[in-house]
Amino acid sequence: MKGLFHFIGKCFKAIWKLLSFTRQLVLNLFFLAFVGVIAFTFLASDESNVETQQVEKKALILNLSGPIVEESKFREPLERVTSDLLGSQKSQENVLFDIVDTIRFAAYDDNVSGLVLHLKEMNETSLTKLRYIAKAINTFKAAGKPVYAIGDYYNQSQYYLASYADKVFMAPDGTVLLRGYGAYTLYYKDLLEKLNVSTHVFRVGTYKSAVEPYLRNDMSDAAKESTSVWLTQLWDAYLDDVATNRQIDAKTLTMPMEQFIAKLKTVNGDLSQMTVELGLVDKLATRQEVRKDLIEQFGSNGYDSFKQISYYDYRPQVRPAIIPNAQDIAVVVASGAIMDGTQRQGTVGGDSTAALLRQARGDDNVKAVVLRVDSPGGSAFASEVIRNEVDALKEAGKPVVISMSSVAASGGYWISASANKIIAQPTTITGSIGIFGILTTFEKGLNKMGIHSDGISTSPFNGVGLTRPLNDDVAQVMQLGIEHGYQRFIKLVSDHRDLSLEAVDKIAQGRVWTGKDALKHGLVDQLGDFDDAVHAAAQLAKMESYNLYWVKEPLSPMEQFLEELSMSFNANIKTELFSLAPEALQPTISKVATDINMLNNFNDPKGQYLFCLNCSNL
């Protein structure tokens, strides 16, 4: 009888599992059907909007909101959709190449009558990226279409793009905030000592400052010397561009404080009026006055504003021109910290980025590769995994051209060193040829709390860990490994850049260079942007016509569907936890979070890192 009850119980359990599975399946199908209805509604709406938008000419509003990136960070598609539906969206990212392609497309679109730069929500952005967008704005102007900039006030990056406009409007109570460039770091030496944390650092390079925050309370003189040089070059480039655009003397923007204060007194402290007198803006105007002027230029939309279309509404209309039967130049983006293993978009994984390069190598239609690098470095092991794939592409007869973006330093330079050609912009931050290792142990703090570690092992390496002091012999082994890594780095550069070891060592030592200086020292072949890199790849592969093939990690059909759907839900608010902090404290909180995240990204299996700290702190 007991066996019978047991059998009946198992049957009921099996039936319940089947019912639970069926219920879950039905719910999932219902959810997907619900998502499909929403997708159909959005797509139908988009198609309707496209038909309407093409009826009359409108001004394209470049109303960028959020950061400008080389490649958007990956978010799980289902998580993206559900968070958007629930109203917990994260700040959206704007891909640099999407912005440039959209402006260029609009330049020759008969339905676009002009460009309005409304950049109030655009984050501060590197000068290198801004210059590439500015190039597209000049293309738009060359097509004979007007460009206006409107804003209540302008931060430094916003004003840089605004300076390319034919006319710059600003609110009567606004101002232009030109703060210059700086590289500031938080230093944790005293904090670590108070917490009884032992920090063991192994490095090579006079200028390798990535570990200074854990050893010092301030920036070393060597780091200040190096950083001052490239910061000054970046600022000079910014000032020259703005002065040229506004047809003013660059010295006007760098007057001594005494002269600045005296000038401000002449306008009774009115910063807005001062910006007009300095030639930074053309007209102080209220929002109503701005709309009136733009209505005269572009026509009225019937709602007290001018005929316009948002960047985010116009962007889906942009389609790349495909040349039939043409072969491909593959583009692989390496953006973010370099980490070991497989990583999602937004960081550079040794295995995942190498897989993208290998995919391009195995594609018979790909004849050349552009590796777009925007990285301050990271894992030495992962960097070498990626570089090996660059060599494999070359051996397969497919030339590789490096296109350096804002930063291609340390590990970012390692993965670039053996390419057929390296192209950087004058304002690219590169070099930082050095290596370090870092290990923190907590034996002092544990001992103070009455916790002690003891035992025995067959090797001194077995006792290495967070709870025990570092053995001096093991420390010496680690330092020798770091020194060997440095010698490998400079030999790699020497072999592929046709420089002697002595010459490389002289310009290495962890020192950071701008692209302009890197060209002088032989670290890069040419100054230019992404377009120049693509052209160089075509020349090396002897291609007269080609299509660009952006190699990305493939998504499953369902992920692709949800990813495309989620793009319909644009977001522009910060995460709830971060926004709870007072706004004045958010920059500091963000910096601490960045430093912690940097340590989390240090996952090299040998503990050896090629990382440029000051590059990432710009």
HELIX and SHEET records of a PDB file:
HELIX    1   1 LYS A    2  GLN A   53  1                                  52    
HELIX    2   2 PRO A   77  LEU A   85  1                                   9    
HELIX    3   3 LEU A   96  ALA A  107  1                                  12    
HELIX    4   4 LEU A  127  ALA A  142  1                                  16    
HELIX    5   5 GLN A  156  ALA A  162  1                                   7    
HELIX    6   6 LYS A  189  LYS A  194  1                                   6    
HELIX    7   7 GLU A  212  TYR A  214  5                                   3    
HELIX    8   8 ASP A  221  ARG A  246  1                                  26    
HELIX    9   9 ALA A  250  THR A  254  5                                   5    
HELIX   10  10 MET A  257  THR A  266  1                                  10    
HELIX   11  11 LEU A  271  GLU A  277  1                                   7    
HELIX   12  12 ARG A  287  PHE A  298  1                                  12    
HELIX   13  13 TYR A  311  TYR A  314  1                                   4    
HELIX   14  14 ARG A  315  GLN A  317  5                                   3    
HELIX   15  15 GLY A  350  GLY A  362  1                                  13    
HELIX   16  16 ALA A  380  GLU A  395  1                                  16    
HELIX   17  17 GLY A  411  TRP A  414  1                                   4    
HELIX   18  18 GLU A  443  LYS A  448  1                                   6    
HELIX   19  19 PRO A  460  GLY A  463  5                                   4    
HELIX   20  20 ASP A  472  ARG A  497  1                                  26    
HELIX   21  21 LEU A  501  ILE A  507  1                                   7    
HELIX   22  22 GLY A  515  LYS A  520  1                                   6    
HELIX   23  23 PHE A  530  LEU A  540  1                                  11    
HELIX   24  24 PRO A  557  SER A  566  1                                  10    
HELIX   25  25 GLU A  576  SER A  579  1                                   4    
HELIX   26  26 GLU A  583  LEU A  585  5                                   3    
HELIX   27  27 GLN A  586  ASN A  601  1                                  16    
HELIX   28  28 LEU A  613  SER A  616  1                                   4    
SHEET    1   A 6 LYS A 283  LEU A 284  0                                        
SHEET    2   A 6 LYS A 167  MET A 170  1                                        
SHEET    3   A 6 VAL A 147  ILE A 150  1                                        
SHEET    4   A 6 VAL A 112  HIS A 118  1                                        
SHEET    5   A 6 LYS A  58  LEU A  62  1                                        
SHEET    6   A 6 GLN A 308  SER A 310  1                                        
SHEET    1   B 2 ILE A  68  VAL A  69  0                                        
SHEET    2   B 2 ASN A  94  VAL A  95  1                                        
SHEET    1   C 2 SER A 198  VAL A 204  0                                        
SHEET    2   C 2 ILE A 435  THR A 441 -1                                        
SHEET    1   D 6 VAL A 512  THR A 514  0                                        
SHEET    2   D 6 ILE A 429  GLY A 431 -1                                        
SHEET    3   D 6 VAL A 400  ALA A 409  1                                        
SHEET    4   D 6 VAL A 366  SER A 375  1                                        
SHEET    5   D 6 ASP A 328  SER A 335  1                                        
SHEET    6   D 6 ASN A 547  TRP A 550  1                                        
SHEET    1   E 2 ILE A 338  MET A 339  0                                        
SHEET    2   E 2 VAL A 348  GLY A 349  1                                        
SHEET    1   F 2 GLY A 377  SER A 379  0                                        
SHEET    2   F 2 TYR A 609  PHE A 611 -1                                        
SHEET    1   G 5 VAL A 512  THR A 514  0                                        
SHEET    2   G 5 ILE A 429  GLY A 431 -1                                        
SHEET    3   G 5 VAL A 400  ALA A 409  1                                        
SHEET    4   G 5 LYS A 421  ALA A 424  1                                        
SHEET    5   G 5 GLN A 526  LEU A 527  1                                        
END                                                                             
